[in-house]
């Protein structure tokens, strides 16, 4: 039973949403309500239910999005059970993005290239199809900026998120991408994994944190992405949110106009983004990626092209502001 316990969000519960987000139709969960959700461990911190349920209310869809705790040893059982009760779709998050692949009947090429699945779509005969909307979510906030073709980029980190980011960057025709990691083994494995999907127009370099040449690559980059958890708010260790990737000194070489993209969305902004503001850098917070990839998943499940992203963002920001007051 513990594998299937979940956090239910009721659409009629008052969460101080703006009036324009409230609809009178299908406010209550009833016998016709369909299930979608996010599967992970731990998962109680997730704001995805708030984001998605705000969209479902606006779309007048009689669906409910849950945060479903699931430990790795129960993943197969939970996925099979949810498919049998006609769950309409699932997001997959840490630590299951790689493990879930073996439970998919088919995997979209984009997910296969990344080696990770973040979205499950119901398939015939009680199976799941796997895809990945992380790249789409990552790229969407960059569309408002000028072309980055021929420019240089830096990626901080060499984990699963960094892999999706680099695949996304390959479509931007950057001239050079520098990947900076704390761990040599992780970096070598990362560079090996992206070998077959590299862009022919881009050169790649891996550096270990502390390398003296890092400052030069920071200075010459038009786009820098933090995929590490450094700077994320931790309720038990609030000082962690004051941390800055690579240390403060490295960022003295930032060039004005550089785009700093932090995948972290709590706190908003991070200390790293605040530092970039002092150097006249552009800033992108991780909340944009979270919402965009979630909207892409919802579109796949519902076949609705126009997803109310503004309403999702409004709900997310209200929830984050409320949570911040509780910390």
LINJOKA-V381125 format. One record per pair of residues at least 6 apart in sequence whose ideal C-beta (glycine too) atoms are under 6 Angstrom apart, sorted by the first residue. I is the first residue (numbers start at 1). J is the second residue. Records with the same first field share a line. If there is no record, write none. Layout:
I->J + J
//
This chain:
3->70 + 74 + 78
6->66 + 68
7->67
9->49 + 53
11->27 + 53 + 57
12->27 + 28
21->54 + 311
23->57 + 60
25->60
26->62
29->64
32->62
33->62 + 64
34->63 + 88
35->87
36->63 + 65 + 88 + 89
37->65 + 66 + 68
38->46 + 48 + 67 + 91 + 93
39->68 + 70 + 90 + 92
40->93 + 94
41->69 + 70 + 71
43->67 + 69
46->67
47->316 + 319
49->65 + 67
50->315 + 319
51->294 + 312 + 315 + 316
52->65
53->65
54->311 + 312 + 315
55->308 + 312
56->63
58->308 + 311
70->78
75->96 + 99
76->103
79->103
83->126
84->126
88->301
89->121 + 301
90->120
91->297
92->100 + 117 + 118
97->116 + 118 + 160
98->116
100->117
101->117
104->128 + 130
105->123 + 127
106->129
107->130
108->131
110->132
111->117 + 130 + 131 + 132
113->197
114->132 + 163 + 164 + 167
116->160
117->130 + 132
118->132 + 134
119->131 + 133 + 297
120->128 + 130
121->129 + 300
123->129
133->293 + 296 + 297
134->164 + 293
135->164 + 167 + 168
136->296
137->289 + 292 + 293
138->165 + 168 + 289
139->168
140->292
141->284 + 288
148->172 + 174 + 222 + 223
149->173
150->175
151->174 + 222
152->175 + 176 + 220 + 221
153->169 + 174 + 177 + 221 + 223
154->178 + 217 + 221 + 224
155->162 + 165 + 179 + 225
156->180 + 226 + 228 + 245
157->227 + 228
158->179 + 181 + 186 + 187 + 190
161->227 + 263
162->227
165->225 + 227
166->194
169->177
170->199
173->201
174->202
176->203
177->202 + 204
178->205 + 217
179->206
180->207
181->187
182->209
184->208
187->206
191->206
207->214
215->250 + 253
218->253
219->253 + 255
222->258
223->259
224->260
225->261
226->245 + 262
227->263
228->245
230->243 + 245
231->243 + 264 + 270 + 271 + 272
232->264
233->241 + 266 + 267
234->240
235->327
241->267
242->271
244->271 + 272
245->272
251->275
254->279 + 281
256->280
258->281
259->282
260->273 + 276 + 281 + 283
261->284
262->270 + 272 + 273 + 286
263->286
264->270 + 286
265->285 + 286 + 287 + 290
268->285
273->283
276->283
287->316
291->312 + 313
295->307 + 309
298->307
299->307
//
